[in-house]
Amino acid sequence: MDSDSQSSHPESLASTSSKRRGPTRGIFSKSEGKKTVCINELGQPNANSEALGSAIGILFRSHIPITYKSYADVPSEYKKKVTDTLNEKFEFDGTGVVVGKYLDERMNAMFRSHKYGLKVKYVKDKDPAVVKEGPIPPNVSKEDWRTFVDMCNSEEHKTISDRNAVNRSKLKSPSTLGRKSMAVVRHEMAMERNATSEAEISRSEVYIRAHTKKDKTVQIPDVIEKLKEIQDSNPSSQQTSVDDALTQVLGNDSRGRMRGMGAGINKTVFKNATSMITKNLKLEKEKMQMGEKIEILQEEMKNVKALLANMNVPQTTASVGVVISGGSQTHNVGGSGGLPNTSTEAPPASDMLIGKKCSLLNYDYEIVAHGEIVSVDPLLNVHGSRMGNGFYKVVLVEIIVEDADLFKNDGYHYTLGEVGVGGFVVWHRRFETCESSILFRFFLYIEVLSSA
């Protein structure tokens, strides 16, 4: 038996220390507007959720009667009143099922811990008759207080209390986090490692941190040692899953929760969230790679403009479309508006492309073929129509990606492989919309490698 946090077992909130943290008060007394609560990729409040937790405790102590035996017995209108107040005071940086589930679990924990604290402070081992007439805790009516005292001294409650005491004695892995949640720990670990995503932090790592004291004393050394052994022997076991290192050591998770993940996360939620996280990480990686490539192209553009200026070639003819490498000189041909409308008006530098060896690149900057430029004339008839501005006719010398799509097909050939070595293709230098408005996802760019 183990515990993710002390909030899962409110009885464990009782400290052996003489100094204990009292209930938070006055968090709603300041008119500062809404507080923003950050939400992690799983939908859990993380970085600045302490105020949210304190607010939940205050609201439950103030508005929820202590006469209900369990959180499940609390009427939905009471719970809604708490959540409505939270929505008035906090702006959640995210939405979804997990946020609602997180709040529900936190409210459950707060309700249980509040009742347990009152029992320990006022009722336990004391004469019920004296307690009923004695000091009444704040925010509790006299009638509710008497009902609560009777409930704490009932045979049903004593049976449940004794059973819980036995269960607590079996607790092998008490958490050392205190009020800090697993989600916050995961966020802190990601910040420490400069991780691009909190998903890079496995639940096994969070579990180990949650059961290690500040002085590095490990609460459950045998369990932690086994976890580390499995992770060292099988690195893939570090990835969070329903069959990771934590499951191998401690067994399957109980229904409705996952160890090391914190409030609001169970197997179903984790599975759905993981799928979305994977997609988001892929998109973020592609975005970063594209940004890096754009920076490289911008730097190349600066160099080309400088070279063109030294050669006294008009800057209006420069673009990132074609880079010519021949001898000790490099040119860039093809203005932002494409090649001129007639071949006779083409800038002189464009003639230097004829016969040059080139590489054909797709949208991902991957080389799909090598060839040789045979024409840059926009009026050249290709497949019954003009080749058009910005296109170049290339003879294929080597094909690297057989299934790479053509920019212009003849109705019979659609890929480089179908054209074959020795065949001719028309390639464009930049992103373009063509042929029935289909957006071809290729980076339309030809990099001239060297002179023929």
Contacts in CASP RR format, 6 or more apart in sequence:
PFRMAT RR
TARGET T0000
AUTHOR 0000-0000-0000
METHOD contacts of the structure
MODEL  1
MDSDSQSSHPESLASTSSKRRGPTRGIFSKSEGKKTVCINELGQPNANSE
ALGSAIGILFRSHIPITYKSYADVPSEYKKKVTDTLNEKFEFDGTGVVVG
KYLDERMNAMFRSHKYGLKVKYVKDKDPAVVKEGPIPPNVSKEDWRTFVD
MCNSEEHKTISDRNAVNRSKLKSPSTLGRKSMAVVRHEMAMERNATSEAE
ISRSEVYIRAHTKKDKTVQIPDVIEKLKEIQDSNPSSQQTSVDDALTQVL
GNDSRGRMRGMGAGINKTVFKNATSMITKNLKLEKEKMQMGEKIEILQEE
MKNVKALLANMNVPQTTASVGVVISGGSQTHNVGGSGGLPNTSTEAPPAS
DMLIGKKCSLLNYDYEIVAHGEIVSVDPLLNVHGSRMGNGFYKVVLVEII
VEDADLFKNDGYHYTLGEVGVGGFVVWHRRFETCESSILFRFFLYIEVLS
SA
1 167 0 8 1.000
1 170 0 8 1.000
1 171 0 8 1.000
1 172 0 8 1.000
2 171 0 8 1.000
2 172 0 8 1.000
2 173 0 8 1.000
2 250 0 8 1.000
2 259 0 8 1.000
3 9 0 8 1.000
3 12 0 8 1.000
3 171 0 8 1.000
3 173 0 8 1.000
3 174 0 8 1.000
3 175 0 8 1.000
4 175 0 8 1.000
4 182 0 8 1.000
4 207 0 8 1.000
4 210 0 8 1.000
4 257 0 8 1.000
4 259 0 8 1.000
4 260 0 8 1.000
4 261 0 8 1.000
4 262 0 8 1.000
5 175 0 8 1.000
5 177 0 8 1.000
5 178 0 8 1.000
5 181 0 8 1.000
5 182 0 8 1.000
5 210 0 8 1.000
5 262 0 8 1.000
6 12 0 8 1.000
6 13 0 8 1.000
6 174 0 8 1.000
6 175 0 8 1.000
6 177 0 8 1.000
6 178 0 8 1.000
7 13 0 8 1.000
7 106 0 8 1.000
7 109 0 8 1.000
7 110 0 8 1.000
7 113 0 8 1.000
7 263 0 8 1.000
8 109 0 8 1.000
9 168 0 8 1.000
9 171 0 8 1.000
10 109 0 8 1.000
10 112 0 8 1.000
10 113 0 8 1.000
10 115 0 8 1.000
10 116 0 8 1.000
10 117 0 8 1.000
11 116 0 8 1.000
11 164 0 8 1.000
11 165 0 8 1.000
11 168 0 8 1.000
12 168 0 8 1.000
12 171 0 8 1.000
12 174 0 8 1.000
13 113 0 8 1.000
13 116 0 8 1.000
13 117 0 8 1.000
14 116 0 8 1.000
14 117 0 8 1.000
14 120 0 8 1.000
21 179 0 8 1.000
23 57 0 8 1.000
23 58 0 8 1.000
23 61 0 8 1.000
24 54 0 8 1.000
24 57 0 8 1.000
24 58 0 8 1.000
25 58 0 8 1.000
26 58 0 8 1.000
27 51 0 8 1.000
27 54 0 8 1.000
27 55 0 8 1.000
27 58 0 8 1.000
28 55 0 8 1.000
28 58 0 8 1.000
28 89 0 8 1.000
33 89 0 8 1.000
34 88 0 8 1.000
34 89 0 8 1.000
34 90 0 8 1.000
34 91 0 8 1.000
35 48 0 8 1.000
35 51 0 8 1.000
35 52 0 8 1.000
35 89 0 8 1.000
35 90 0 8 1.000
35 91 0 8 1.000
36 48 0 8 1.000
36 90 0 8 1.000
36 91 0 8 1.000
36 93 0 8 1.000
37 45 0 8 1.000
37 48 0 8 1.000
37 49 0 8 1.000
37 51 0 8 1.000
37 52 0 8 1.000
37 90 0 8 1.000
37 91 0 8 1.000
37 92 0 8 1.000
37 93 0 8 1.000
38 45 0 8 1.000
38 46 0 8 1.000
38 47 0 8 1.000
38 48 0 8 1.000
38 49 0 8 1.000
38 93 0 8 1.000
39 45 0 8 1.000
39 46 0 8 1.000
39 92 0 8 1.000
39 93 0 8 1.000
39 94 0 8 1.000
39 99 0 8 1.000
40 46 0 8 1.000
40 183 0 8 1.000
40 186 0 8 1.000
40 187 0 8 1.000
40 198 0 8 1.000
41 197 0 8 1.000
41 198 0 8 1.000
41 199 0 8 1.000
41 273 0 8 1.000
41 276 0 8 1.000
41 277 0 8 1.000
41 280 0 8 1.000
42 98 0 8 1.000
42 183 0 8 1.000
42 198 0 8 1.000
42 261 0 8 1.000
42 265 0 8 1.000
42 269 0 8 1.000
42 270 0 8 1.000
42 273 0 8 1.000
42 277 0 8 1.000
43 94 0 8 1.000
43 96 0 8 1.000
43 98 0 8 1.000
43 99 0 8 1.000
43 102 0 8 1.000
43 273 0 8 1.000
44 98 0 8 1.000
44 99 0 8 1.000
44 102 0 8 1.000
44 181 0 8 1.000
44 183 0 8 1.000
44 262 0 8 1.000
44 263 0 8 1.000
44 264 0 8 1.000
44 265 0 8 1.000
45 52 0 8 1.000
45 92 0 8 1.000
45 99 0 8 1.000
45 102 0 8 1.000
45 181 0 8 1.000
45 183 0 8 1.000
46 181 0 8 1.000
46 183 0 8 1.000
46 184 0 8 1.000
46 186 0 8 1.000
46 187 0 8 1.000
46 198 0 8 1.000
47 184 0 8 1.000
47 187 0 8 1.000
49 181 0 8 1.000
49 183 0 8 1.000
49 184 0 8 1.000
50 179 0 8 1.000
51 90 0 8 1.000
52 86 0 8 1.000
52 90 0 8 1.000
53 106 0 8 1.000
53 110 0 8 1.000
53 179 0 8 1.000
55 85 0 8 1.000
55 86 0 8 1.000
55 89 0 8 1.000
55 90 0 8 1.000
56 82 0 8 1.000
56 86 0 8 1.000
56 103 0 8 1.000
56 106 0 8 1.000
56 107 0 8 1.000
56 110 0 8 1.000
57 110 0 8 1.000
57 114 0 8 1.000
59 82 0 8 1.000
59 85 0 8 1.000
59 86 0 8 1.000
60 82 0 8 1.000
60 107 0 8 1.000
60 110 0 8 1.000
60 111 0 8 1.000
60 114 0 8 1.000
61 114 0 8 1.000
61 138 0 8 1.000
61 139 0 8 1.000
62 139 0 8 1.000
63 78 0 8 1.000
63 81 0 8 1.000
63 82 0 8 1.000
64 74 0 8 1.000
64 78 0 8 1.000
64 82 0 8 1.000
64 111 0 8 1.000
65 78 0 8 1.000
65 144 0 8 1.000
66 114 0 8 1.000
66 115 0 8 1.000
66 118 0 8 1.000
66 140 0 8 1.000
66 144 0 8 1.000
66 145 0 8 1.000
66 148 0 8 1.000
67 144 0 8 1.000
67 147 0 8 1.000
67 148 0 8 1.000
67 151 0 8 1.000
68 74 0 8 1.000
69 151 0 8 1.000
71 107 0 8 1.000
71 108 0 8 1.000
71 111 0 8 1.000
71 112 0 8 1.000
74 111 0 8 1.000
79 104 0 8 1.000
79 107 0 8 1.000
82 107 0 8 1.000
83 100 0 8 1.000
83 103 0 8 1.000
86 103 0 8 1.000
92 99 0 8 1.000
97 269 0 8 1.000
98 264 0 8 1.000
98 265 0 8 1.000
98 269 0 8 1.000
98 273 0 8 1.000
100 264 0 8 1.000
101 263 0 8 1.000
101 264 0 8 1.000
101 269 0 8 1.000
102 263 0 8 1.000
102 264 0 8 1.000
104 264 0 8 1.000
105 263 0 8 1.000
105 264 0 8 1.000
106 263 0 8 1.000
109 263 0 8 1.000
115 148 0 8 1.000
118 137 0 8 1.000
118 140 0 8 1.000
118 148 0 8 1.000
119 152 0 8 1.000
121 137 0 8 1.000
122 131 0 8 1.000
122 135 0 8 1.000
122 137 0 8 1.000
122 149 0 8 1.000
123 131 0 8 1.000
123 148 0 8 1.000
123 149 0 8 1.000
123 152 0 8 1.000
123 153 0 8 1.000
124 152 0 8 1.000
128 149 0 8 1.000
128 150 0 8 1.000
128 153 0 8 1.000
131 149 0 8 1.000
132 145 0 8 1.000
132 146 0 8 1.000
132 149 0 8 1.000
136 142 0 8 1.000
136 145 0 8 1.000
137 145 0 8 1.000
140 148 0 8 1.000
151 157 0 8 1.000
172 220 0 8 1.000
172 223 0 8 1.000
173 211 0 8 1.000
173 219 0 8 1.000
173 220 0 8 1.000
173 223 0 8 1.000
174 211 0 8 1.000
174 219 0 8 1.000
175 210 0 8 1.000
175 211 0 8 1.000
176 210 0 8 1.000
176 211 0 8 1.000
176 212 0 8 1.000
176 213 0 8 1.000
176 214 0 8 1.000
176 219 0 8 1.000
177 185 0 8 1.000
177 210 0 8 1.000
181 262 0 8 1.000
181 263 0 8 1.000
182 206 0 8 1.000
182 210 0 8 1.000
182 260 0 8 1.000
182 261 0 8 1.000
182 262 0 8 1.000
182 263 0 8 1.000
183 262 0 8 1.000
183 263 0 8 1.000
185 206 0 8 1.000
185 209 0 8 1.000
185 210 0 8 1.000
186 198 0 8 1.000
186 201 0 8 1.000
186 206 0 8 1.000
187 198 0 8 1.000
189 195 0 8 1.000
189 201 0 8 1.000
189 205 0 8 1.000
189 206 0 8 1.000
189 209 0 8 1.000
190 197 0 8 1.000
190 198 0 8 1.000
190 200 0 8 1.000
190 201 0 8 1.000
193 200 0 8 1.000
193 201 0 8 1.000
195 201 0 8 1.000
196 281 0 8 1.000
196 284 0 8 1.000
197 277 0 8 1.000
197 281 0 8 1.000
197 284 0 8 1.000
199 240 0 8 1.000
199 274 0 8 1.000
199 277 0 8 1.000
199 281 0 8 1.000
202 238 0 8 1.000
202 239 0 8 1.000
202 240 0 8 1.000
202 244 0 8 1.000
202 245 0 8 1.000
203 240 0 8 1.000
203 244 0 8 1.000
203 246 0 8 1.000
203 258 0 8 1.000
203 259 0 8 1.000
203 260 0 8 1.000
203 261 0 8 1.000
204 227 0 8 1.000
204 231 0 8 1.000
204 237 0 8 1.000
204 238 0 8 1.000
204 240 0 8 1.000
204 244 0 8 1.000
204 245 0 8 1.000
204 246 0 8 1.000
204 260 0 8 1.000
205 238 0 8 1.000
206 260 0 8 1.000
206 261 0 8 1.000
207 227 0 8 1.000
207 246 0 8 1.000
207 259 0 8 1.000
207 260 0 8 1.000
208 224 0 8 1.000
208 227 0 8 1.000
208 228 0 8 1.000
210 260 0 8 1.000
211 218 0 8 1.000
211 219 0 8 1.000
211 220 0 8 1.000
211 223 0 8 1.000
211 224 0 8 1.000
212 218 0 8 1.000
212 219 0 8 1.000
212 224 0 8 1.000
213 219 0 8 1.000
218 224 0 8 1.000
223 249 0 8 1.000
223 250 0 8 1.000
226 249 0 8 1.000
227 245 0 8 1.000
227 246 0 8 1.000
227 249 0 8 1.000
230 237 0 8 1.000
230 245 0 8 1.000
230 248 0 8 1.000
230 249 0 8 1.000
231 237 0 8 1.000
231 238 0 8 1.000
231 245 0 8 1.000
234 245 0 8 1.000
237 244 0 8 1.000
237 245 0 8 1.000
237 248 0 8 1.000
238 244 0 8 1.000
238 245 0 8 1.000
240 261 0 8 1.000
240 270 0 8 1.000
240 274 0 8 1.000
241 247 0 8 1.000
242 252 0 8 1.000
242 253 0 8 1.000
242 267 0 8 1.000
242 270 0 8 1.000
246 259 0 8 1.000
246 260 0 8 1.000
247 253 0 8 1.000
250 259 0 8 1.000
253 259 0 8 1.000
253 266 0 8 1.000
253 267 0 8 1.000
255 266 0 8 1.000
256 266 0 8 1.000
256 267 0 8 1.000
257 264 0 8 1.000
257 265 0 8 1.000
257 266 0 8 1.000
258 265 0 8 1.000
258 266 0 8 1.000
258 267 0 8 1.000
258 270 0 8 1.000
261 270 0 8 1.000
265 273 0 8 1.000
293 365 0 8 1.000
297 320 0 8 1.000
300 320 0 8 1.000
300 323 0 8 1.000
301 318 0 8 1.000
301 319 0 8 1.000
301 320 0 8 1.000
301 332 0 8 1.000
303 330 0 8 1.000
304 318 0 8 1.000
304 320 0 8 1.000
304 323 0 8 1.000
304 330 0 8 1.000
304 331 0 8 1.000
304 332 0 8 1.000
305 315 0 8 1.000
305 318 0 8 1.000
307 329 0 8 1.000
307 330 0 8 1.000
307 331 0 8 1.000
307 332 0 8 1.000
308 314 0 8 1.000
308 315 0 8 1.000
308 317 0 8 1.000
308 318 0 8 1.000
308 331 0 8 1.000
308 332 0 8 1.000
309 315 0 8 1.000
311 329 0 8 1.000
311 331 0 8 1.000
313 331 0 8 1.000
313 347 0 8 1.000
313 349 0 8 1.000
314 347 0 8 1.000
316 335 0 8 1.000
317 332 0 8 1.000
317 333 0 8 1.000
317 334 0 8 1.000
317 335 0 8 1.000
317 347 0 8 1.000
317 349 0 8 1.000
318 332 0 8 1.000
318 333 0 8 1.000
318 334 0 8 1.000
318 335 0 8 1.000
319 332 0 8 1.000
319 333 0 8 1.000
319 334 0 8 1.000
319 335 0 8 1.000
319 336 0 8 1.000
319 338 0 8 1.000
319 429 0 8 1.000
319 430 0 8 1.000
320 332 0 8 1.000
320 429 0 8 1.000
320 430 0 8 1.000
320 445 0 8 1.000
321 332 0 8 1.000
321 333 0 8 1.000
321 334 0 8 1.000
321 390 0 8 1.000
321 429 0 8 1.000
321 430 0 8 1.000
321 444 0 8 1.000
321 445 0 8 1.000
321 446 0 8 1.000
322 332 0 8 1.000
322 333 0 8 1.000
322 334 0 8 1.000
322 353 0 8 1.000
322 392 0 8 1.000
322 429 0 8 1.000
322 446 0 8 1.000
322 448 0 8 1.000
323 330 0 8 1.000
323 331 0 8 1.000
323 332 0 8 1.000
323 447 0 8 1.000
323 448 0 8 1.000
324 330 0 8 1.000
324 331 0 8 1.000
324 332 0 8 1.000
324 333 0 8 1.000
324 349 0 8 1.000
324 352 0 8 1.000
324 353 0 8 1.000
324 356 0 8 1.000
324 448 0 8 1.000
325 448 0 8 1.000
325 449 0 8 1.000
325 450 0 8 1.000
325 451 0 8 1.000
326 356 0 8 1.000
326 450 0 8 1.000
326 451 0 8 1.000
327 451 0 8 1.000
331 349 0 8 1.000
331 352 0 8 1.000
333 347 0 8 1.000
333 349 0 8 1.000
333 350 0 8 1.000
333 352 0 8 1.000
333 353 0 8 1.000
333 376 0 8 1.000
334 347 0 8 1.000
334 350 0 8 1.000
334 390 0 8 1.000
334 429 0 8 1.000
337 389 0 8 1.000
338 389 0 8 1.000
338 390 0 8 1.000
339 346 0 8 1.000
339 350 0 8 1.000
339 376 0 8 1.000
339 378 0 8 1.000
339 388 0 8 1.000
339 389 0 8 1.000
339 390 0 8 1.000
340 346 0 8 1.000
340 347 0 8 1.000
340 378 0 8 1.000
340 389 0 8 1.000
341 378 0 8 1.000
341 389 0 8 1.000
342 378 0 8 1.000
342 379 0 8 1.000
343 377 0 8 1.000
343 378 0 8 1.000
343 379 0 8 1.000
343 380 0 8 1.000
346 376 0 8 1.000
346 377 0 8 1.000
350 376 0 8 1.000
353 373 0 8 1.000
353 376 0 8 1.000
353 392 0 8 1.000
353 448 0 8 1.000
354 373 0 8 1.000
354 374 0 8 1.000
354 375 0 8 1.000
354 376 0 8 1.000
355 372 0 8 1.000
355 373 0 8 1.000
355 374 0 8 1.000
355 452 0 8 1.000
356 372 0 8 1.000
356 373 0 8 1.000
356 448 0 8 1.000
356 450 0 8 1.000
356 451 0 8 1.000
356 452 0 8 1.000
357 370 0 8 1.000
357 371 0 8 1.000
357 372 0 8 1.000
357 397 0 8 1.000
357 448 0 8 1.000
357 449 0 8 1.000
357 450 0 8 1.000
357 451 0 8 1.000
357 452 0 8 1.000
358 370 0 8 1.000
358 371 0 8 1.000
358 372 0 8 1.000
358 373 0 8 1.000
358 392 0 8 1.000
358 394 0 8 1.000
358 446 0 8 1.000
358 447 0 8 1.000
358 448 0 8 1.000
358 449 0 8 1.000
359 367 0 8 1.000
359 369 0 8 1.000
359 370 0 8 1.000
359 371 0 8 1.000
359 446 0 8 1.000
359 447 0 8 1.000
359 449 0 8 1.000
360 367 0 8 1.000
360 368 0 8 1.000
360 369 0 8 1.000
360 370 0 8 1.000
360 371 0 8 1.000
360 394 0 8 1.000
360 404 0 8 1.000
360 416 0 8 1.000
360 425 0 8 1.000
360 427 0 8 1.000
360 446 0 8 1.000
361 367 0 8 1.000
361 368 0 8 1.000
361 442 0 8 1.000
361 443 0 8 1.000
361 445 0 8 1.000
361 446 0 8 1.000
361 447 0 8 1.000
362 368 0 8 1.000
362 401 0 8 1.000
362 404 0 8 1.000
362 442 0 8 1.000
362 443 0 8 1.000
363 431 0 8 1.000
363 441 0 8 1.000
363 442 0 8 1.000
363 443 0 8 1.000
364 443 0 8 1.000
365 443 0 8 1.000
366 401 0 8 1.000
367 400 0 8 1.000
368 399 0 8 1.000
368 400 0 8 1.000
368 401 0 8 1.000
368 404 0 8 1.000
368 416 0 8 1.000
369 396 0 8 1.000
369 397 0 8 1.000
369 398 0 8 1.000
369 399 0 8 1.000
369 400 0 8 1.000
369 401 0 8 1.000
369 404 0 8 1.000
369 416 0 8 1.000
369 425 0 8 1.000
370 396 0 8 1.000
370 397 0 8 1.000
370 398 0 8 1.000
370 400 0 8 1.000
370 449 0 8 1.000
371 394 0 8 1.000
371 395 0 8 1.000
371 396 0 8 1.000
371 397 0 8 1.000
371 398 0 8 1.000
372 394 0 8 1.000
372 395 0 8 1.000
372 397 0 8 1.000
372 452 0 8 1.000
373 392 0 8 1.000
373 393 0 8 1.000
373 394 0 8 1.000
373 446 0 8 1.000
373 448 0 8 1.000
374 393 0 8 1.000
374 394 0 8 1.000
374 395 0 8 1.000
374 424 0 8 1.000
375 387 0 8 1.000
375 392 0 8 1.000
375 393 0 8 1.000
376 390 0 8 1.000
376 392 0 8 1.000
376 393 0 8 1.000
377 387 0 8 1.000
378 386 0 8 1.000
378 387 0 8 1.000
378 388 0 8 1.000
378 389 0 8 1.000
378 390 0 8 1.000
378 391 0 8 1.000
379 386 0 8 1.000
379 387 0 8 1.000
379 388 0 8 1.000
380 386 0 8 1.000
380 387 0 8 1.000
380 393 0 8 1.000
381 387 0 8 1.000
382 391 0 8 1.000
382 393 0 8 1.000
382 408 0 8 1.000
382 426 0 8 1.000
383 408 0 8 1.000
383 409 0 8 1.000
383 410 0 8 1.000
383 411 0 8 1.000
387 393 0 8 1.000
387 426 0 8 1.000
390 428 0 8 1.000
390 429 0 8 1.000
390 430 0 8 1.000
391 407 0 8 1.000
391 408 0 8 1.000
391 426 0 8 1.000
391 427 0 8 1.000
391 428 0 8 1.000
392 426 0 8 1.000
392 427 0 8 1.000
392 428 0 8 1.000
392 429 0 8 1.000
392 446 0 8 1.000
393 424 0 8 1.000
393 425 0 8 1.000
393 426 0 8 1.000
394 424 0 8 1.000
394 425 0 8 1.000
394 426 0 8 1.000
394 427 0 8 1.000
394 446 0 8 1.000
395 422 0 8 1.000
395 423 0 8 1.000
395 424 0 8 1.000
396 416 0 8 1.000
396 419 0 8 1.000
396 420 0 8 1.000
396 421 0 8 1.000
396 422 0 8 1.000
396 423 0 8 1.000
396 424 0 8 1.000
396 425 0 8 1.000
397 421 0 8 1.000
397 422 0 8 1.000
398 421 0 8 1.000
399 416 0 8 1.000
399 417 0 8 1.000
399 420 0 8 1.000
399 421 0 8 1.000
401 416 0 8 1.000
402 415 0 8 1.000
402 416 0 8 1.000
402 417 0 8 1.000
403 415 0 8 1.000
403 416 0 8 1.000
403 417 0 8 1.000
404 415 0 8 1.000
404 416 0 8 1.000
404 417 0 8 1.000
405 414 0 8 1.000
405 415 0 8 1.000
405 440 0 8 1.000
405 442 0 8 1.000
406 413 0 8 1.000
406 414 0 8 1.000
406 415 0 8 1.000
406 416 0 8 1.000
406 419 0 8 1.000
406 425 0 8 1.000
406 426 0 8 1.000
407 425 0 8 1.000
407 426 0 8 1.000
407 427 0 8 1.000
407 428 0 8 1.000
407 432 0 8 1.000
407 434 0 8 1.000
407 440 0 8 1.000
407 442 0 8 1.000
407 444 0 8 1.000
408 425 0 8 1.000
408 426 0 8 1.000
408 434 0 8 1.000
408 435 0 8 1.000
412 418 0 8 1.000
413 419 0 8 1.000
416 425 0 8 1.000
419 425 0 8 1.000
427 444 0 8 1.000
427 446 0 8 1.000
428 434 0 8 1.000
428 442 0 8 1.000
428 444 0 8 1.000
429 444 0 8 1.000
429 445 0 8 1.000
429 446 0 8 1.000
430 443 0 8 1.000
430 444 0 8 1.000
430 445 0 8 1.000
431 442 0 8 1.000
431 443 0 8 1.000
431 444 0 8 1.000
432 440 0 8 1.000
432 444 0 8 1.000
433 439 0 8 1.000
433 440 0 8 1.000
434 440 0 8 1.000
END
